[in-house]
Amino acid sequence: MLVFLVICAQILSDTLANDNLQVAYQWNQMDFNFSSAAHRDSAIKSGLYIPSSVVPVGIEVQTDRLFITLPRWKSGVPASLAFINMNETFTRSPLLSPFPNWQAHRFSEHEPPEIVSPFRIRADRCGRLWVLDTGIDDLLGENKRIVNTQLLIYDLHDDNLLRRFVFPDEQIKQKSFFANIAVEDGPKGMS
């Protein structure tokens, strides 16, 4: 009888706890803050933006911004790391702004983008965003390694790239990737 009461109490506690949760943001499909409607339409027509290909994986909150990773599982992901300003968002499905900017996600014939396809990110107490980038595009399709896995560190005070560490070939296993990151803040807030 006691076990039954404990189980009932736990179920009741869980139910009441769930009643306190509120949805802050939700999307049927992730959409971006393009410079214009014409730019968005052009991205869709060219295949650079396929709304159904954009799937959020990781999130991180730092002060007033919610960062979201959008790995390039398939083609059609125009930016693989984005954010919303939580103080300037008045809708439950806000448009995403690419982090740190559109240029960091742009593929060109001559050089790869600054950010290819991160899964997880972490912000530290010093105001830095640590981004573990797999370097792989179209993971479920052609599975193209654009760059070796890299660790990118951004200053969130000005969104500038502080450091980039590219993993050497001998530390990367083919047909695999690093997907998670842990950042330990030291006793004085240094990582």
N, C-alpha and C positions, 0 to 999 in steps of 0.2 A: 504493500500500500504506500509506503514511504517513497519508493522508487517512482511509482505512478505520480505522486504529488510533486516530486522533484521535476519529473519530465513535464508535467502540466505547467509548473511554475516557469520552467525554461522556455516552453513554447509561448506562454503568455508574455514573458519578458522580451523574447525575440520579436513578437508581434507588435508590442508597444514601442520597442526601439525602432522598428521599421516605420511606424507611423510618424516619427520625427524627421525622417529623411525627406528632403525636398529636391526636386529636379531643378538644377540651375540652368543647364544647357542640354539641348538634344537636337540632333539633326537626322533627317531622313537621308539626306545626301550632303556631304561636305561641299561648301562652295567658297570661293575666294574673292577677295577684294581686288578685282582687276582694275586697271586704270580707267577703263571705260566698258560700256556694254559691247561696243564693237570689238574691243580686245578680247573679251570673254567669248564672244561668238566666233571670232577667228581661231581662238585656241580650241574650241570644240570642233569646228570644221576641220582643222588640221590634225586632230587627234592628240594634240598636246594636253588637252583636258578632257577626260572621260569621267564624268561625275561618279559613275558606279565603280571606278577603279580606286577611288580615294577612300581608304579605310584607316581610321585612327587606331593607333596601337598604344602609345605611351603618352602620359601627361605629366606636367610639372607646374607648380604654381610658384611664382616669385613675385612678391609685392602685389602689384595690380595686374599682372599678366598671367594668363593660362597658356602654357606652351603645349603643343600637340604634335606628336610624330605621326607621319603619314607615309610609311615605307612604300617604296615602288614595287609592290607585289606584281603589278601589271603595268603596261604602258598607259599613259594618260594621267599621270600624277604631276601637275605643274610645279608643286613645291612640296618637299617631303618633311619640312619642319615649319610650323606656322604658330601663330599666337592670336589671342584675342585680348583686348584691354578690358578687364572686367569692370572698370569704372566708367567706361564709355559704351557699354553694351546694354541695350534696352530691349533686346529680343532674346528668345530662348534658342534661336538658331542663327547666331551672328556669322557674318562673313569672316573668313580666316585671312590674316595677313601673313605673307611669307616672312620667315625669320632667317637672316637679318633683313633681307630684301629680295626682290625678284631676281636680281643679278646672280646671287649666290646659288640659285637653282637652275640657271640657264645652261643648257648643253650647247656647245659650239663645236665646229669642226677642228679647232686648234687646241682646245684645252677642255678638261672636264669641269663640271660645276664644282663650286666650293663644297657643297653638301650634296651627296648622292641619295642615300637611303638609310637614315637612322631609325632604330627601333626604340631605344630608351635614351633618356636624358636625365640629368640631375643638376639642380641648382645648389650652390653652396652658400654659406653665410657671408662670403666676401662679395657676393653679387656676380658670380660667374656661372655660366651655363656650360656644362660638360656634355658633349654630344659624341656618342659612339656611332660612327657612320660605317655601315657594312661595305659601302663602295659598290654594291651590286644593284643593277637596274633590271627591271622586268624579271624578278625572282621566280615567278611561277611560269614564265614563258621562256624567253631565250636565255635567261640567267646570265647576263653579261656583267663581268667584273669591269667596272669603269676605272676604279682606283683601288689600291689595297685598302683594307680596313684602316680607318683613321680615327684618331681622337682629336676633336676640335674643342677649344675652350674659348668662349666668348665673354667679353666684359658686358654685363647687362646694364651698366650705367650709360654706355654709348653704343652698344651692340657691335663693337669691333672685335674681330678675331684676334685673340691674344697669342694663341699657340696652336700648332698643328703637329701631331705625332703620327707618322705613317708607319704602320706595322710592317716590318721586313718580311719578305717572301717566306723565310724559314719559320715564321711564327703564324703563318696562315695555312689552314688545311683547305685544299681545293674542294669545291662543292659543299662548303660549310661557311659559317660566318659567326662573328661575335654579335650577340643580340642584347646583352644586358651590361649594365655598368653600376658600380658602387663607388661613391665618393665619400671618403671619411674626412670630416672636418676635425682638425686638431683642436687642442685645448684653447688656442688663441684664434680660432676661426680660420686657420690656414689649411688648405687642402694639399 
